[in-house]
Amino acid sequence: MSYQQTFIYPDEELTNPVSRVPEVTPGFWLIKLMAVTMGETAADFLAVNLGLGLTATTILMTAILALVIRWQFAQRRYVPAVYWSAVVLISIVGTLITDNMTDNLGIPLIDSTIGFTILLGATFAAWFASERTLSIHEVYTARREGFYWLAILFTFALGTAVGDLISEQFGIGYLATGILFGLIIASLASGYAALKLDGLWAFWLCYIFTRPLGASFGDLLSQPTEYGGLGFGTIPTSLGFLAVIAITVAAMTVKRRRV
């Protein structure tokens, strides 16, 4: 069987299975943190600064996300530029979903937090019932990748709800919220390294909590000083984080091609 033939099957186990998602490395967490930070500021820029509003922005970004996710599913292996484009867009859409529920539908943040926790748990349950594994190192088929991206969408929406609940409704501010979630992530990392915390759950918990961590610092940098921010604005903040993402993804692509 030729190399190309190995990857023509739409959803079956591959002859030489290759994961469609990246390994978890320091570079992975760096881009993930930058992506969620940019997701927060980009959503604010489109909805507020450009005046599109939450509804129009949500429809637009969801349509773009659908196209990029289709592009991602067309890959038969991990391609950094495609994968991280999907992550950036899904972070924006996840943010917008929670913002719509809060601002347009009037759903309390505590209810959103509980609801997205239930949906994420149901996704994991369905994933395990179907595949008998939740391993992020064995995303070989379209079905597993579907569960993977659905879980990521709910982690972004849940992280947005938790972060807004802590920083805004509880009124502790952007900086304090960022420090709080930074400490939570550090404790999870320490538990994994020193106390043998299960790696799978440590990963997903960190994935959830990096969302409010990044969003808090994104808001801190971009929001006006009268709202507790530093006043840099959404455009410079979004472009700055986009530049970091682009440089890191380019370096990953070059390294991957060499390998």
Secondary structure, 3 states (H helix, E strand, C coil): CCCCHHHCCCCCCCCCCCCCCCCCCHHHHHHHHHHHHHHHHHHHHHHHHCCCHHHHHHHHHHHHHHHHHHHHHHCCCCCHHHHHHHHHHHHHHHHHHHHHHHHHCCCCHHHHHHHHHHHHHHHHHHHHHHHCCCCCCCCCCHHHHHHHHHHHHHHHHHHHHHHHHHHHHCCCCHHHHHHHHHHHHHHHHHHHHHCCCCHHHHHHHHHHHHHHHHHHHHHHHHCCHHHCCCCCCHHHHHHHHHHHHHHHHHHHHHHHHHC
